[in-house]
Amino acid sequence: MTPAEPEDLLPRRSAEICRGTLRLLGHLGYFGVTEMTLANNRRADIAAIGPGGDIWMIEIKSSIADFKSDNKWREYMDYCDRLTFAVGSDFPQELIPPEAGLIVADAFYGAVIREAAEARLAPARRKAVTLRFARLAAARLTSFADTGWTPGDDGLTSPLS
């Protein structure tokens, strides 16, 4: 974000970074959910699971002020195999801590600039995080399938006359 951009554009900027990051993750074989609440009541911007079951948390930062005002990211590290920040192309990359990875993204795609250090989760923690992830994804799919449904739409019921 350039200094001339108003604060009310930050939510859109975050959404753009999120979209590009999710597209990148999919290309890498990881599929994610947004806004996943962890067992410590912290909420990860993106939690993704890879083909081998590894768990990747992504923290989106839309501005320097956003980055400096949020020190909770270390509390996500106990719930993932690696932690990465996703930022826009104009974010000063030197601010990102060396123990975290770095993705630069826009609304269309992203690039992994620096791999995150890997710290493998204990099996019991991995199972708990994976179960939380699966239940959140299933709940969202169920909600999506239910949105706008009326009798007769599914071919199984007929509308009441």
KOLZA-354572 format. One record per atom (N, C-alpha, C): residue number from 1; atom name; residue in one letter; x, y, z. Coordinates in pm, whole numbers, plus 50000, padded with zeros to 5 digits. Layout:
! residues N
R   n atom res     x     y     z
R NUM   CA   a     X     Y     Z
...
//
This chain:
! residues 161
R   n atom res     x     y     z
R   1    N   m 50085 49882 50000
R   1   CA   m 50000 50000 50000
R   1    C   m 50089 50123 50000
R   2    N   t 50062 50215 49915
R   2   CA   t 50137 50338 49912
R   2    C   t 50082 50432 50017
R   3    N   p 50163 50528 50064
R   3   CA   p 50116 50620 50168
R   3    C   p 49992 50700 50127
R   4    N   a 49968 50714 49997
R   4   CA   a 49853 50793 49951
R   4    C   a 49722 50717 49962
R   5    N   e 49727 50586 49981
R   5   CA   e 49604 50507 49987
R   5    C   e 49536 50522 50122
R   6    N   p 49405 50545 50123
R   6   CA   p 49333 50561 50249
R   6    C   p 49317 50428 50323
R   7    N   e 49297 50437 50453
R   7   CA   e 49281 50319 50539
R   7    C   e 49162 50233 50499
R   8    N   d 49058 50292 50441
R   8   CA   d 48939 50213 50408
R   8    C   d 48964 50116 50292
R   9    N   l 49080 50124 50226
R   9   CA   l 49114 50028 50122
R   9    C   l 49185 49904 50178
R  10    N   l 49221 49905 50306
R  10   CA   l 49293 49792 50364
R  10    C   l 49216 49661 50357
R  11    N   p 49085 49659 50387
R  11   CA   p 49014 49530 50375
R  11    C   p 49018 49475 50232
R  12    N   r 49005 49561 50134
R  12   CA   r 49012 49514 49994
R  12    C   r 49152 49464 49964
R  13    N   r 49251 49534 50011
R  13   CA   r 49391 49494 49989
R  13    C   r 49416 49358 50051
R  14    N   s 49368 49335 50173
R  14   CA   s 49383 49205 50238
R  14    C   s 49314 49096 50157
R  15    N   a 49195 49125 50107
R  15   CA   a 49120 49028 50027
R  15    C   a 49195 48993 49899
R  16    N   e 49257 49092 49838
R  16   CA   e 49334 49067 49716
R  16    C   e 49455 48977 49745
R  17    N   i 49528 49008 49852
R  17   CA   i 49644 48926 49890
R  17    C   i 49599 48785 49924
R  18    N   c 49488 48773 49993
R  18   CA   c 49434 48641 50030
R  18    C   c 49400 48561 49904
R  19    N   r 49332 48621 49809
R  19   CA   r 49292 48551 49687
R  19    C   r 49414 48501 49610
R  20    N   g 49511 48589 49590
R  20   CA   g 49632 48549 49517
R  20    C   g 49709 48441 49589
R  21    N   t 49712 48449 49722
R  21   CA   t 49783 48349 49802
R  21    C   t 49713 48214 49793
R  22    N   l 49581 48212 49802
R  22   CA   l 49508 48086 49790
R  22    C   l 49527 48024 49652
R  23    N   r 49533 48105 49548
R  23   CA   r 49558 48053 49414
R  23    C   r 49697 47992 49404
R  24    N   l 49796 48060 49461
R  24   CA   l 49932 48006 49464
R  24    C   l 49937 47875 49541
R  25    N   l 49876 47873 49659
R  25   CA   l 49876 47751 49740
R  25    C   l 49815 47634 49663
R  26    N   g 49704 47657 49594
R  26   CA   g 49642 47552 49514
R  26    C   g 49736 47498 49408
R  27    N   h 49809 47586 49344
R  27   CA   h 49907 47546 49244
R  27    C   h 50017 47459 49307
R  28    N   l 50048 47485 49433
R  28   CA   l 50152 47409 49505
R  28    C   l 50097 47281 49569
R  29    N   g 49967 47256 49552
R  29   CA   g 49907 47135 49607
R  29    C   g 49852 47151 49748
R  30    N   y 49841 47274 49795
R  30   CA   y 49786 47302 49927
R  30    C   y 49649 47366 49908
R  31    N   f 49555 47327 49994
R  31   CA   f 49423 47387 49986
R  31    C   f 49388 47441 50124
R  32    N   g 49334 47562 50125
R  32   CA   g 49317 47630 50252
R  32    C   g 49178 47678 50282
R  33    N   v 49161 47713 50406
R  33   CA   v 49042 47783 50454
R  33    C   v 49089 47914 50516
R  34    N   t 49002 48011 50512
R  34   CA   t 49034 48141 50570
R  34    C   t 48972 48153 50709
R  35    N   e 49034 48238 50789
R  35   CA   e 48980 48272 50922
R  35    C   e 48951 48147 51006
R  36    N   m 49052 48064 51024
R  36   CA   m 49035 47943 51105
R  36    C   m 49078 47971 51249
R  37    N   t 48985 47953 51341
R  37   CA   t 49015 47972 51482
R  37    C   t 49089 47850 51535
R  38    N   l 49200 47876 51602
R  38   CA   l 49283 47769 51658
R  38    C   l 49240 47739 51801
R  39    N   a 49294 47634 51858
R  39   CA   a 49258 47594 51995
R  39    C   a 49295 47701 52098
R  40    N   n 49390 47787 52067
R  40   CA   n 49428 47895 52159
R  40    C   n 49345 48022 52136
R  41    N   n 49239 48009 52059
R  41   CA   n 49146 48119 52026
R  41    C   n 49206 48226 51935
R  42    N   r 49322 48203 51879
R  42   CA   r 49376 48291 51776
R  42    C   r 49316 48248 51643
R  43    N   r 49308 48342 51550
R  43   CA   r 49246 48312 51422
R  43    C   r 49349 48332 51311
R  44    N   a 49382 48223 51242
R  44   CA   a 49477 48229 51130
R  44    C   a 49405 48283 51007
R  45    N   d 49472 48371 50935
R  45   CA   d 49413 48426 50813
R  45    C   d 49388 48315 50711
R  46    N   i 49488 48229 50691
R  46   CA   i 49474 48113 50604
R  46    C   i 49540 47994 50673
R  47    N   a 49469 47883 50676
R  47   CA   a 49527 47755 50718
R  47    C   a 49515 47664 50597
R  48    N   a 49625 47600 50559
R  48   CA   a 49624 47515 50441
R  48    C   a 49685 47379 50473
R  49    N   i 49636 47277 50403
R  49   CA   i 49687 47142 50421
R  49    C   i 49740 47093 50287
R  50    N   g 49860 47035 50292
R  50   CA   g 49925 46984 50172
R  50    C   g 49895 46838 50148
R  51    N   p 49946 46785 50038
R  51   CA   p 49917 46647 50000
R  51    C   p 49969 46543 50100
R  52    N   g 50069 46577 50177
R  52   CA   g 50123 46485 50278
R  52    C   g 50065 46509 50416
R  53    N   g 49966 46600 50426
R  53   CA   g 49904 46631 50554
R  53    C   g 49975 46740 50633
R  54    N   d 50077 46801 50573
R  54   CA   d 50146 46909 50643
R  54    C   d 50058 47034 50646
R  55    N   i 50074 47110 50753
R  55   CA   i 49987 47224 50780
R  55    C   i 50067 47353 50771
R  56    N   w 50014 47446 50694
R  56   CA   w 50080 47572 50666
R  56    C   w 49984 47683 50707
R  57    N   m 50030 47774 50791
R  57   CA   m 49951 47891 50830
R  57    C   m 50009 48013 50758
R  58    N   i 49920 48096 50708
R  58   CA   i 49959 48217 50637
R  58    C   i 49896 48335 50709
R  59    N   e 49978 48432 50742
R  59   CA   e 49934 48556 50806
R  59    C   e 49942 48666 50701
R  60    N   i 49829 48729 50670
R  60   CA   i 49823 48833 50569
R  60    C   i 49845 48969 50635
R  61    N   k 49933 49046 50576
R  61   CA   k 49959 49182 50623
R  61    C   k 49941 49278 50507
R  62    N   s 49846 49370 50523
R  62   CA   s 49810 49461 50414
R  62    C   s 49885 49594 50421
R  63    N   s 49953 49620 50532
R  63   CA   s 50026 49746 50546
R  63    C   s 50129 49733 50657
R  64    N   i 50218 49829 50663
R  64   CA   i 50318 49832 50771
R  64    C   i 50248 49847 50906
R  65    N   a 50147 49933 50911
R  65   CA   a 50074 49954 51037
R  65    C   a 50007 49824 51082
R  66    N   d 49950 49750 50990
R  66   CA   d 49888 49621 51021
R  66    C   d 49993 49526 51078
R  67    N   f 50109 49521 51017
R  67   CA   f 50216 49434 51065
R  67    C   f 50263 49474 51205
R  68    N   k 50286 49602 51226
R  68   CA   k 50340 49649 51354
R  68    C   k 50239 49640 51468
R  69    N   s 50111 49640 51437
R  69   CA   s 50010 49637 51543
R  69    C   s 49973 49494 51585
R  70    N   d 50027 49394 51520
R  70   CA   d 49987 49256 51546
R  70    C   d 50109 49169 51574
R  71    N   n 50126 49133 51701
R  71   CA   n 50236 49046 51740
R  71    C   n 50189 48907 51777
R  72    N   k 50066 48874 51740
R  72   CA   k 50009 48744 51777
R  72    C   k 50059 48630 51690
R  73    N   w 50125 48660 51581
R  73   CA   w 50161 48557 51484
R  73    C   w 50244 48444 51545
R  74    N   r 50325 48472 51644
R  74   CA   r 50406 48366 51705
R  74    C   r 50318 48259 51772
R  75    N   e 50199 48299 51813
R  75   CA   e 50107 48205 51878
R  75    C   e 50045 48106 51779
R  76    N   y 50063 48128 51649
R  76   CA   y 50015 48034 51548
R  76    C   y 50115 47920 51527
R  77    N   m 50238 47942 51563
R  77   CA   m 50345 47848 51530
R  77    C   m 50327 47711 51596
R  78    N   d 50258 47705 51707
R  78   CA   d 50235 47576 51774
R  78    C   d 50127 47493 51704
R  79    N   y 50067 47545 51597
R  79   CA   y 49957 47478 51528
R  79    C   y 49985 47453 51381
R  80    N   c 50110 47467 51342
R  80   CA   c 50143 47445 51201
R  80    C   c 50286 47393 51186
R  81    N   d 50312 47338 51069
R  81   CA   d 50447 47293 51037
R  81    C   d 50533 47408 50988
R  82    N   r 50468 47508 50934
R  82   CA   r 50540 47629 50894
R  82    C   r 50445 47749 50890
R  83    N   l 50503 47866 50912
R  83   CA   l 50427 47991 50915
R  83    C   l 50487 48087 50814
R  84    N   t 50401 48149 50737
R  84   CA   t 50445 48241 50631
R  84    C   t 50360 48367 50634
R  85    N   f 50421 48479 50606
R  85   CA   f 50349 48604 50587
R  85    C   f 50322 48622 50438
R  86    N   a 50205 48673 50405
R  86   CA   a 50171 48710 50269
R  86    C   a 50149 48861 50267
R  87    N   v 50217 48927 50177
R  87   CA   v 50212 49073 50168
R  87    C   v 50200 49115 50022
R  88    N   g 50172 49244 50001
R  88   CA   g 50171 49299 49867
R  88    C   g 50312 49330 49820
R  89    N   s 50325 49360 49693
R  89   CA   s 50458 49381 49633
R  89    C   s 50529 49505 49687
R  90    N   d 50455 49598 49743
R  90   CA   d 50519 49721 49793
R  90    C   d 50550 49715 49942
R  91    N   f 50523 49602 50005
R  91   CA   f 50552 49588 50149
R  91    C   f 50702 49571 50167
R  92    N   p 50762 49641 50267
R  92   CA   p 50906 49627 50290
R  92    C   p 50939 49487 50346
R  93    N   q 50994 49402 50261
R  93   CA   q 51017 49263 50295
R  93    C   q 51113 49242 50412
R  94    N   e 51199 49337 50436
R  94   CA   e 51294 49324 50547
R  94    C   e 51227 49325 50684
R  95    N   l 51100 49366 50690
R  95   CA   l 51026 49364 50817
R  95    C   l 50984 49223 50859
R  96    N   i 50974 49133 50763
R  96   CA   i 50926 48997 50792
R  96    C   i 51034 48923 50870
R  97    N   p 50997 48866 50986
R  97   CA   p 51095 48795 51069
R  97    C   p 51159 48678 50994
R  98    N   p 51287 48653 51018
R  98   CA   p 51358 48548 50944
R  98    C   p 51305 48407 50968
R  99    N   e 51241 48382 51082
R  99   CA   e 51188 48248 51109
R  99    C   e 51059 48218 51034
R 100    N   a 51002 48320 50971
R 100   CA   a 50878 48303 50895
R 100    C   a 50909 48307 50746
R 101    N   g 50823 48243 50668
R 101   CA   g 50835 48250 50525
R 101    C   g 50773 48378 50471
R 102    N   l 50788 48399 50341
R 102   CA   l 50736 48520 50279
R 102    C   l 50676 48488 50143
R 103    N   i 50552 48531 50125
R 103   CA   i 50483 48525 49996
R 103    C   i 50447 48668 49958
R 104    N   v 50469 48703 49833
R 104   CA   v 50424 48830 49779
R 104    C   v 50310 48797 49682
R 105    N   a 50196 48862 49703
R 105   CA   a 50078 48828 49624
R 105    C   a 49997 48952 49589
R 106    N   d 49922 48937 49480
R 106   CA   d 49820 49036 49444
R 106    C   d 49690 48958 49426
R 107    N   a 49591 49018 49366
R 107   CA   a 49460 48953 49355
R 107    C   a 49461 48832 49261
R 108    N   f 49565 48817 49181
R 108   CA   f 49564 48713 49078
R 108    C   f 49657 48596 49106
R 109    N   y 49766 48620 49177
R 109   CA   y 49861 48512 49202
R 109    C   y 49961 48558 49307
R 110    N   g 50053 48472 49339
R 110   CA   g 50156 48504 49435
R 110    C   g 50282 48427 49405
R 111    N   a 50386 48458 49480
R 111   CA   a 50514 48389 49465
R 111    C   a 50575 48369 49603
R 112    N   v 50631 48252 49624
R 112   CA   v 50703 48226 49749
R 112    C   v 50841 48290 49732
R 113    N   i 50867 48389 49814
R 113   CA   i 50995 48460 49809
R 113    C   i 51096 48393 49902
R 114    N   r 51047 48349 50016
R 114   CA   r 51134 48282 50114
R 114    C   r 51055 48168 50179
R 115    N   e 51111 48050 50177
R 115   CA   e 51050 47934 50244
R 115    C   e 51054 47954 50395
R 116    N   a 50952 47907 50462
R 116   CA   a 50948 47912 50608
R 116    C   a 51027 47795 50665
R 117    N   a 51087 47817 50780
R 117   CA   a 51150 47707 50851
R 117    C   a 51041 47608 50891
R 118    N   e 51073 47480 50882
R 118   CA   e 50974 47379 50915
R 118    C   e 50997 47327 51056
R 119    N   a 50888 47318 51131
R 119   CA   a 50888 47259 51266
R 119    C   a 50769 47164 51270
R 120    N   r 50795 47035 51256
R 120   CA   r 50689 46936 51244
R 120    C   r 50605 46928 51372
R 121    N   l 50475 46924 51352
R 121   CA   l 50382 46910 51463
R 121    C   l 50388 46769 51522
R 122    N   a 50360 46759 51650
R 122   CA   a 50344 46628 51713
R 122    C   a 50218 46563 51655
R 123    N   p 50215 46430 51644
R 123   CA   p 50100 46363 51583
R 123    C   p 49965 46400 51645
R 124    N   a 49956 46409 51777
R 124   CA   a 49828 46443 51840
R 124    C   a 49784 46584 51803
R 125    N   r 49876 46678 51799
R 125   CA   r 49843 46816 51761
R 125    C   r 49802 46821 51614
R 126    N   r 49875 46748 51529
R 126   CA   r 49841 46745 51386
R 126    C   r 49698 46693 51367
R 127    N   k 49664 46586 51439
R 127   CA   k 49530 46530 51427
R 127    C   k 49425 46632 51471
R 128    N   a 49451 46701 51581
R 128   CA   a 49354 46800 51631
R 128    C   a 49337 46916 51533
R 129    N   v 49447 46966 51476
R 129   CA   v 49438 47077 51382
R 129    C   v 49370 47032 51253
R 130    N   t 49403 46913 51206
R 130   CA   t 49342 46860 51084
R 130    C   t 49192 46841 51103
R 131    N   l 49152 46789 51216
R 131   CA   l 49009 46771 51245
R 131    C   l 48938 46906 51250
R 132    N   r 48998 47004 51313
R 132   CA   r 48939 47139 51319
R 132    C   r 48924 47196 51178
R 133    N   f 49028 47178 51097
R 133   CA   f 49027 47224 50959
R 133    C   f 48913 47157 50881
R 134    N   a 48904 47025 50891
R 134   CA   a 48803 46949 50817
R 134    C   a 48662 46989 50858
R 135    N   r 48640 47005 50986
R 135   CA   r 48506 47042 51034
R 135    C   r 48468 47184 50988
R 136    N   l 48563 47276 50990
R 136   CA   l 48536 47411 50942
R 136    C   l 48502 47409 50793
R 137    N   a 48582 47338 50716
R 137   CA   a 48557 47330 50572
R 137    C   a 48420 47266 50545
R 138    N   a 48388 47158 50616
R 138   CA   a 48259 47091 50597
R 138    C   a 48143 47181 50637
R 139    N   a 48159 47254 50747
R 139   CA   a 48053 47345 50791
R 139    C   a 48028 47454 50686
R 140    N   r 48135 47504 50629
R 140   CA   r 48119 47608 50526
R 140    C   r 48054 47551 50400
R 141    N   l 48092 47431 50360
R 141   CA   l 48029 47368 50243
R 141    C   l 47881 47342 50268
R 142    N   t 47848 47297 50389
R 142   CA   t 47708 47272 50424
R 142    C   t 47629 47402 50418
R 143    N   s 47684 47507 50473
R 143   CA   s 47618 47637 50471
R 143    C   s 47599 47687 50328
R 144    N   f 47701 47670 50247
R 144   CA   f 47693 47712 50107
R 144    C   f 47585 47634 50034
R 145    N   a 47579 47503 50055
R 145   CA   a 47478 47419 49988
R 145    C   a 47337 47455 50033
R 146    N   d 47324 47504 50154
R 146   CA   d 47193 47536 50209
R 146    C   d 47145 47675 50168
R 147    N   t 47235 47761 50129
R 147   CA   t 47200 47899 50095
R 147    C   t 47109 47904 49973
R 148    N   g 46994 47967 49990
R 148   CA   g 46901 47988 49880
R 148    C   g 46819 47867 49842
R 149    N   w 46829 47760 49918
R 149   CA   w 46755 47638 49885
R 149    C   w 46607 47657 49908
R 150    N   t 46527 47607 49816
R 150   CA   t 46382 47604 49834
R 150    C   t 46333 47465 49794
R 151    N   p 46219 47420 49846
R 151   CA   p 46168 47287 49810
R 151    C   p 46156 47273 49658
R 152    N   g 46197 47159 49609
R 152   CA   g 46188 47131 49466
R 152    C   g 46317 47157 49391
R 153    N   d 46408 47235 49450
R 153   CA   d 46534 47267 49382
R 153    C   d 46623 47146 49362
R 154    N   d 46611 47047 49449
R 154   CA   d 46702 46933 49443
R 154    C   d 46646 46813 49367
R 155    N   g 46525 46822 49320
R 155   CA   g 46463 46712 49247
R 155    C   g 46411 46602 49339
R 156    N   l 46431 46616 49470
R 156   CA   l 46386 46514 49564
R 156    C   l 46253 46548 49628
R 157    N   t 46221 46672 49628
R 157   CA   t 46095 46715 49691
R 157    C   t 46017 46798 49589
R 158    N   s 45891 46807 49611
R 158   CA   s 45812 46893 49524
R 158    C   s 45757 47008 49608
R 159    N   p 45748 47125 49549
R 159   CA   p 45697 47239 49623
R 159    C   p 45555 47214 49672
R 160    N   l 45524 47269 49786
R 160   CA   l 45388 47258 49839
R 160    C   l 45294 47340 49751
R 161    N   s 45175 47286 49724
R 161   CA   s 45082 47363 49641
R 161    C   s 44985 47440 49725
//
